[in-house]
């Protein structure tokens, strides 16, 4: 058994790591909108990623808030985890989630060109959600809604052995896990097809990876202190985010390959201007 001083030190270290990863993850939401503003365009980023992100962090924040603030949910959690009745959720998790929702909504609003004065050139910049992203969103809403209905139908979740509100919280957590796993697929596929990451910020990926590593580190520390490793299964592991740099590092930057779709639109504009000039000349 570790000494009390060791336990206090490790808990303090866990809190410090928690706030550091919260800062890293929170900062990761700024590079993309700042890049959009600097370029004057959303070309290069997919709306699928942004809009699914809004839903993902909404269910994430709801789940963490319930585990942190709801005495009813915390009591149900303790009943199911008698060895470690304290949830591993911290205040920084809720703060991060709320901040993520706000920044994701801001980034999403940039796809309305008139609102920000940004060009929506190229197919990636148009307000058009893919069928895959729409299916993910519908699936999340239906899945969580089904869990809520089961709780309400099961004597308000009070019957022993029946569905409880903690199950809805778990459903929210699994929904976030699914979204985290698949939300980068549309952007990665778009980058692959264009053979370029022009318009997609690498800094947000690096900050995201940093936050993910520290988040898992905090989870490992908290689980070891409680001598219960089951909480790890609920952590949304953020892997595979480095494809931006490792796959296309030679095409990124000021001298990188120009966005093909944006270039096509530029050529169309030039063609229209040439036709108009020829018409005026006649």
N, C-alpha and C positions, 0 to 999 in steps of 0.2 A: 504493500500500500504506500503510495507517495505521501510525503508530508503535507501538512496544510499549507505551508509556504509555497511548496511546489505547485499545489493545486491552484492557489491564488494567482501565482505567476502565469501558469498556463491559461487560466481563464482570462487574465488581462491580455495575454498575447493573442488569444482568440478574438477578443473584442477589437484589438488593434488591427489584426488582419482583416476582420470584418469591415471596418471603416475604410481600410486601404482599398479593398476590392470594390467596395461601394463607390469610392471615388473614381477608380479606374473604369468601372462599368458605366458610371454616370458620365464621365468625360467622353466615353466612346460614342455617345449620341450627338456630339457636336461637330466632328469633322465632316460628316456627310452634308448636313445643311449648310455649313460654312463653305464647303466646296461648291455646292449648288449655287450659292450666292456669288461666289467669286467667278464662276464660269458663266453665270447668268442663264443656266439651263439645268434641267434634271436629266438630260440625256446621259445614259450610261448606268442609271440605277432603275431597278424595276419597282413598280408600285406594289407588286405582289409581296415583296419582302417587307415593305413599310406597313402596309395595311394589316398583314398577318401579325406583325410585331405589336401593333396596337392591341389586338385581341389577346395575344400571348401574355403581355405584361398586365393586361386587365385581370385575367384569371389568376396570374401569379400574385398580384397584389391582394386580390380577394382571398386567396388561399392563405397567404401569410398573415393578413390582418385577422382572419378568423382564428388562426392558431395562436396569435399573440394577444388579442383583445377579448375574445369571446370566452367567458368563463364556462359556458355550456359545452362548447367544442373542446376546450382544454380538459374538462372533466371526462369527456368521452375518450379523449386521447390517453389520459392517465389510466383509465380503466382498461384500455387495450394494451398499454405498455407499462405494467406495474414495476418493472425493473428500472425503467428510466421515464418517469411520468412527465418530465419537463420537455416540451417541444424544443427543437434546436433552432427555431426561428428567432431572429433578433430584430431590434428596432431598425437597424440599418437595412435589413431586407425590405421592410415596408417603405422606408424612405426612398430607397433605390427604385422600387417598383412604381411608386407614385411619380417620381421624377422621370422615369422611363416612359410612362404613358404620355406625359406632357410633351416631351421632346419628340416622341414618335408621332404625335398628332401634328406638331409643328412641321416636321419633315413631310408628313402626308399632305399637309395643306399646300406644299410647294408644287404639287402636281396640278394645282389650279393656277395656271400661268398668270391670269389676270390679277390674282390676289397678291402675288409677289413680283410681277413683272418679269417672270422668267420665261425663256423660250422652252417650248415643249417639243423640240425637234427630235425626230427619230421615233421609231415605234415604241421604244422603251419608255419614253416620256409621256405617252398618252394615257389618259385615264381609262384603262381597260384591264380589268382583273381577269386573270386566267381562270379556266375551268378548274384546274387543280387547286389553286388557292381558294377559290369559292367553295370547293368541296371540303377543304380542310376546315374552313370557318363554319360551314353548315354542320359538319360532323362534330365539332367541338360544342356548338350550341345544343345540338340534339343529345349528345352524350351527357352533358352536365344537366340539361333539362330532364332527361330520363332519371338521373340520380335524385334530383329534387322531387320528382313525382313519386318515386319509390319511397322516399322518406315520408312524404305527406300521406301517402296511402297506407303506410305501415304504422298506423296509430300515432302519427306525428313523430315517428322515430323513437318511441318510448318502449315498444315491446322488446323484451329480452331476446337477443339473437336476431332482431330485425335490422333494417337499415336505419342509420343515424346520420346526423348532420356532419359528423366527422367523415362519413363516406362521400358526402358532397365535396368536402374539402380535399379529399384524396382524388376525387374525379377532376377537380380544378387543377391539382398538381400534375396529374397524368396528362391533362390537356396541354399544359404548358410544356411538358416533356416532349410530347408529339410535335408541337409547334416548333420547339427549339431544334429538333432533329431535322425537320423538313424545310424550315423557312428560308434557308440559304440556297436550296436547290434551284429555284427559278433564277436567282442572280448568278449562281455558278454556271448554269446552263447558258445564260445570256453571254457571260464572259467567254465561255468556251466557243460559242458560235461566232462571236465577233473577233476572237483571238486577241482580245484587248480588255483592259480594265479601266480605260479612260472614262472618267466621270464617277468612279467608284473608289472611295477613300480607303487606303491601306491602313491609315492610322487608327481608324475605328476597329479594324480587325485585330491589330496588335494590342490595343487597350482591352478589347473583348477577351482575347486569349489570356492576358495578364489577370483580369478579373476572374475568369473561369478557374484558373489554376489556384488562385488565392481562396476562392470560394470553396473549392474541394478541400483545400488544406484546412480551412476553418471547420468544415464538416467533419473531417477526420479527427481533429483535435477534440471537438465537442463530443463526438461519438465515443472516443477513447475515455474521456473523462466520465461519461455516463456508463461505460462498459456495455454499450449497446450499439451495434453496427447496423441495425435495420434502417436507420434514418438515411443512410447513404443511397439506398435504392430510390429515394424520392428526389435526389438531386439531379437537375437537368444538366447533364454533362455536355459541355460545349466543345465538340471536337470537329476537326475538318475545316476550321475557319481559315486556315492559312493558304487555301488554294489560290487566293487572290495574288499573293506574292510569289509562291513557289511555281505555279503553273505559268504565270504570265509576267514574271519580273522583268523580262527583256522588252516588253511592249508597254510598260508603264512609264509615265512621266511626260515631260514637255515634248520630247522627241519620239514618243511612242506612236504606235499605229493609230491613225485617226479613226474615230467611230464611223463604221461603214454606213450605218443608217443615217446618221446626221449628214455625212458627206453626200449621200444620195439626195437628201432634201436640198442641200446647197446647190447641187447640180441642177435640180428641178427649178429652183428659183432663178438660176442663171439662164436656163433655157427659156423660162417665161419672160424674163427681162429682154432677152435677145429677140424673142418673137414680137414683144411690144415695140422695141426700137425699130424693127423692120417694118412694122405696121405704120409707125409714125413717119418713117422715111418715105413711104409710098404716098 
